[in-house]
Amino acid sequence: MTAMLLVRRLLIDLEAPFARHWCGGDAFRSAFFDALSMSFPLGEQFFIDSVRAGVEALPEAERERFSPQVQGFVGQEATHRRVHALFNSHLERQGYRNGWERRIAARLPRLAGTDRRHAVAITAATEHFTAILAEHLLAHPQVLDGAEPRLRALWLWHASEESEHRSVAFDLYRAMGGNEAWRRRWFRVVTMTFLYDALRQTASNLRRDGELWRWRSWVSGARFLFGREGVVRCTFGPWRAYRRADFHPSQQDSSRAERWLAEHADAYRVVGERAQA
């Protein structure tokens, strides 16, 4: 049976401004999600460009097989990019500075002229990272308690689609003949870079708010990252799984994402669909 990657338009109003500490009044959680959003427009454009170039490098028969997957992936990521650009415009008006995007822009020229498989491997590794964070959010939606319904819907919709298309870049990398050594090597690089950028941007956001050295921010951050149901504890196993030789993204549970999308069909409008092999 063939699954479909649906391209959805989220039916929320992102023109109206929102509070600085929109995530239930919690400065740390708001700053962390804001940091992630700051990386999305440019990062997801890189993913789009990478898989488009990757599928063009395949033999014709393979290209025809992958094209529907890639078109669905591109449609979803382009929608995420647009929505988070709107979200980020509010952050900019609130006085935040997007250093993460500048660092992404500075790194991209280093890949110019290299084997296309490197960019696809980076995309696959980052997609795994975002997918396990997405699954953690879907498993612990109470993290968003107190957020406006429209912002809660935004993050859970995005998380669900990240889980849904988590295999596309990985499968493309293997179809391109990418080897396991480079797959793991790029995952190590992405891990270090992602953690550095996420924490640095979160700290920058907290500093801009005057919240960086407040005890409540550190307590919230420690609980969110290292608590019993914290991000680090709950995602370490899925993170480590990527290093196995027999790993495939489909081995990770995506039932929460499927359930959220089914139960909240009134939050979006389907604008297109592409087959996923």
N, C-alpha and C positions, 0 to 999 in steps of 0.2 A: 504493500500500500504506500502511496506517495503522500508525504506531508506537504503542507503549503506554508510558505513564508508570506504572511499577509503584511502589506504596507498599510499602516493605520495612521489616521490623522487624529490627534488627541483633541478632544472637544473641551478645552478649558480656556479661560481668559488669562493671558499672560501680559496684557497691557497694563492692568492695575498693579500698582506697587505692592510690596509686601514688607513686613517688619524685618529689621536686621536679624534678630534672633527668632526667625520664623519657625524653627523646629521646636515647638513647645516651650519657647523662651530659653532654651539651652544654648549658651554661647558656643560650646565646643562642638556639639553635633551640627549646629547651623554652619559653623566655620568649616567643618570637615566636608559636608555635602556641597557647600559653596565651592570649596577647592576642587572637588571632583568635577563639578559643572564647568569650572574655568578651563579644564583640560579638554572638554569634549568637542567643541567646534573644530579646532585645528587637528586634534588627535583623530577624530572620526573622518575628517577629510583625508588624512593620511591613510586610514584603513581603506577607504573607498578607492583611492588612487592605487593602493597596493594590490588589492584583489582584481581591479580592472586590468592592471598591467600583467598580473599573474595569469589570468585566464587567457589573455592574448598570447601568452608564451606557450600554451598547450597545443598539441596536435589538433587538427580540425575536429576529429571525432570526440576527443575529450573536451574540447572547447564547447561543443554543442551540448554535452552532458552537463557541464558546469555553469553554462551561461544563465539558466533560470535561477540557480542558487545565488549566483553573484548579483543578479538583478534584484532579487528580493533583499539580499544583504545590503546592497547599495541604497535601496529605497528606504529601508528601516533606518540605516545610519544617517542618511541625509535628513530624515525627519527629526532624529535626535539632535543633529547638529543645529537645525533651524530653531527648535524649541529651546535648546540650552543657550543659543545666542540671545534669544529674547530674555531668558532668565538672567544671563550674565549682564545684559544691559542695565538691569535694575541694580546689580551689584556695583557696576561702575558708577552709577549715579549716587550710590551710597558711599562712595569714596574708596572702595577696595581696588587694589592693584593686582593685575593678573601676571605674576611672574612665571607661573607654570607655562603659560602659552608662549612667552618669550623664550623659555628654555627649549621647548619643543621646536620652535622655529629655528633656533640656533643649531640644533642637532641634525635637522633634516638634510642640509647640504652634504653631510658626510656620507649619505647613502647614494648620492648622485653618481651614476655610472657603475654601480655595483650590480652583482647578480640579483635579479628580481626576487629570487627566493628569500633573500635576506629580509626584505621589507614584508613579505608574506609571513615569514617566521616570526617577526616582531609583532605583526598583527595578530597571529594565532596566539602568541604568548600573552599579549595584552588582553585579548578577548577572553582568555581563560581567567585572567585576573579579574576582569570586570564581571564575568559570569559568576565566579564564586562569591564576590561581594554582593552581586544581585541576589543570589540564592540565600545568602545570610540575611539580607534585608527582607526578603519575602518570608523567611522563616521567623523573623523577629520584627514584624511591622510595628510593634509598640515603640520602636525607636522613633517613629514619626508621630507618636501621640502628641496632640496639641497643635500640630501643623494645620494650616488651612486645608480644607478638602481638596482644592485644586492642586496644591503643592504635593500633598500626599499622593494624589492620583498620578501626578507627573513622575514621581520617583518610582512608584510601584509599576507603572506602565513601562518605563524605561528598563527597570530591572527584569520584567517579564520578557521583553523582547531581547535583551542581552542573553538571557538563558535560551531563548528560542533559536537564535542564529549562532550559537557558540561553536558549532562544528564547521562552518563554511570555510574560514581561512585555514583551519587545520587540515581539512580534507584537500583543499587546493594545494597546500604546501606539499603534501605527500604525492599528489598527482603530478606536480612539477618535478618530482624526483628529489625533493629535499631530504637530506640525511638526518639521522637521529642526533649525531654529535652537535650539529649546528642548531637543531631544534632545542636541545637542552641548554646549549651555550647562550642562545638568545633569551631563553627563559630566565637564566640567572641574571643577565644584564637588565632585562625588563623588571625583574623583581627589585633589584637594587635601585634602579632609576625611578620606578613607580613609587616605592616607599619614600624615597628621599623627596621627590617632588610633592607627594601628597602631604607629608608632614610639614615640609617647609612652607607650602602654601597655606595650610591650616594655621600654622604659627603666625604667618604674615597677616592673615585675616583677623586672628585674635589680637594681635598687636595693634592693628588699625582700630579695633574696638576698645582698646584699653583693657582687654580681658586676659592677656597672655599670662600675667603673673598673679592672677587671682586664684585663690585656693579652690574655689568652686569649679573653675575651668579645669584644673588638674584632676580633681576628683571625678568630674564627669568624663574627662578623656581617659583616665585609667579604667573606669568602669566600662566605658564604651569599647575600648580596645582590648583590655586584658581581663575583664570580669568573667564570671561563670558563663555568660552567654555573649561574651565579647567577640569582636571581629577576629582577633588573632587566634584565640582558642578554637573557635568554630570553623575557621577556614584553613587551618594548618594542614589537616588531612587532605582536603581537595587540592590544596596548593602542591603538596608533596607528590600527589598522584601524577601530576603532569610529567614528572621525571621518569616514570616507568616506561619500559620499552613497549608494553602492550596497552598503553594509555590511549583512550579516545574520549573526546568530550561528551559523547552520548552516554558514557558510563555514569555520568553525574545525574542525579535526580532533577528532573525539570517539571515535576507534577505541580508544584506550587505556582509556577509561572503559568502553566496551562490553566489551572483553576482560576487564577486571578483574571486572566484574559476572558475566560468564559463567564465569570460572574460579574464582570464590569464592562460588558459589551456596550453599555450605554455611555461609557466614557470616551469612546472613540468611534470613528467612521472608517471603514475599510475603503481604501482608494486604489488598491491593486493587490495582486497576489502572484507569487512565483513558486514553481515546484521546487521542492528540496529532495534530492535523491537520498 
